[in-house]
Amino acid sequence: MKTAFLFSLLCLLCNLCYTQELEPRAYAALPKNLNSLAFVYGLTKGNVLTDPSLPIKDMKANVNSLTLGYVHTFGLANKLARVQIVLPYMILSGKLKLNGVDTSITRSGFSDARLRLGINLTGSPPLDKKDFVRYTQKTIVGVSLVTSIPIGYYEQDKRINPGSNRWGFKPEIGISKRFKRVYAELYSGVWFYTANTKYLVTKTQIQKPVFNIQGHASYYFKRQMWVSINANWFNGGKTLVDGEEQGNLLDNWRIGATWSFPIAKGHSLKLQFHVGAFTESGYDYNAASLAYQWVF
């Protein structure tokens, strides 16, 4: 069981839409001074837009994404901490109605990077690998700050871009509890965004905070394999353009599953998919990804 953690728990990977993360084991106990590199291919189909202010209807898009992720764990004030950086590249193609006119669209480029800093406040001391083997997780409470860094490709005169031209910050609290081979988790956080002052060149776009809750139940098998069921709910995100209200992201639910299995010592593959369970406004898409992870 301990070795399985080293293969699977570090894979904290980016989803295409920042308010809809489905990241099992984000606050799991790990040894300190571990590193993980991950390469992810993702395919998303449907309405992938998060901005309710856009005059767009009937969007049907395919998004192919390639993501590089890195995680490092370390000790901080006698507690386990971790830092994660994710850099995604996306290729989008699709059809939609823009102001009532049928339109095709293609976009490609780097999306905004994400930096996550987290610390487990209780339940997981910063242990070396040899001491971690004797550790048994019970209840963990942790906090983190996720930052969306606006380095993605952005054209000021386009409504749809890989980048968002704004900063995003999400403080979050998470709880992880072990029940023999089952690990139950619950996270809650709020996304806050800065203004995009170059929306359609001269306009200012503001999005109100987005509240997010996600839950996970993971089961660990022998031979370092695990599966999980994932669920996510978010609400809020009223958008204003030059002070005029444009719309909300209301009452959105997503569900999915994850399967991680080793292929060699220190190497594993992870399959994940998630679908929209209920969408009142905003996202409506299906997504799948395959990740390769190297832990060292």
Sequence and secondary structure as in RCSB ss.txt:
>XXXX:A:sequence
MKTAFLFSLLCLLCNLCYTQELEPRAYAALPKNLNSLAFVYGLTKGNVLTDPSLPIKDMKANVNSLTLGYVHTFG
LANKLARVQIVLPYMILSGKLKLNGVDTSITRSGFSDARLRLGINLTGSPPLDKKDFVRYTQKTIVGVSLVTSIP
IGYYEQDKRINPGSNRWGFKPEIGISKRFKRVYAELYSGVWFYTANTKYLVTKTQIQKPVFNIQGHASYYFKRQM
WVSINANWFNGGKTLVDGEEQGNLLDNWRIGATWSFPIAKGHSLKLQFHVGAFTESGYDYNAASLAYQWVF
>XXXX:A:secstr
 HHHHHHHTT     SSGGG   TTTT    SS EEEEEEEEEEEEE    TTS EEEEEEEEEEEEEEEEEEEE
ETTEEEEEEEEEEEEEEEEEEEETTEEEEEEEEEE  EEEEEEEEEES     HHHHTT    EEEEEEEEEEE 
 S   TT S  SS SS EEEEEEEEEEEETTEEEEEEEEEEEE  EEEETTTEEEEE  EEEEEEEEEEE STT 
EEEEEEEEEEEEEEEETTEEEEEEEEEEEEEEEEEEEEETTEEEEEEEEEEEEESSS EEEEEEEEEEEE 
